[in-house]
Amino acid sequence: MSGCVISDQHRVSGNFDQKALVLFSGGQDSTTCLAWALARFAAVETVGFDYAQRHRVELDCRHAVTDRLRREFPAWGRRLGEDHIVDLRVLGELSDTALTRDTQIAFKERGVPNTFIPGRNLLFFTFAAAIGYRRGARRLVGGMCETDYSGYPDCRDDTLKALQATLSLGMDHRFVIDTPLMWRDKAATWALARDLGGDALVALVRDETHSCYIGDRTHCHPWGHGCGDCPACDLRRRGWEAFAGGAA
Ligand code: ZN
């Protein structure tokens, strides 16, 4: 796995004067999106949602990720601003899903996993837009992905383009929803981390982020922490192996 850290000066683009708000859960995808935003925008804030997940490990990982980002990527750290936590525990009351209840994680009819909380990402982006409006952020960044195994309809590109138009009209404020992972699989997401921050960022994502549905942080694998058996661990392991094997 080779890769070089490209200096921030070379990452400056035409969007650099803009402010972004990143939907940041502490997982692999949203951490990669946070790095993507820090490499592009002048100021970046983060928002996390507490919706009574069965485990809070991911939310707890958020601080470890941002602390290490600040320490190891000081130029990014200077752009990294406020963190917002939104209490959406009402979502857990509305949904009977494997993430919020003690039921087995399995696929239901119609191919949608029962980890699905109906419309979750619509709500996340709507709350993010309300915060972005107040904070002067035009870019809303999320790690949604159509190539993921899950097939969540609120992760689809068309859904989020429609939501971008709705939020912009409804708040009379031009928002852009950025989804840098939309057409990337998990191996390509690891490769993106390497392109953005070299091996140091790959190591940060591997060590500090969390994907496991069970909330297991006690078992350590080449691809990071997790139970090793749940669908999220399986996806992460396969992505890592494809990346490390040079397929990405
Ligand atoms: Zn797991």
Boltz pocket constraint, residues with backbone or C-beta under 6 A from the ligand:
constraints:
  - pocket:
      binder: B
      contacts: [[A, 211], [A, 212], [A, 213], [A, 214], [A, 215], [A, 216], [A, 226], [A, 227], [A, 228], [A, 229], [A, 230], [A, 231], [A, 232], [A, 233]]
      max_distance: 6.0
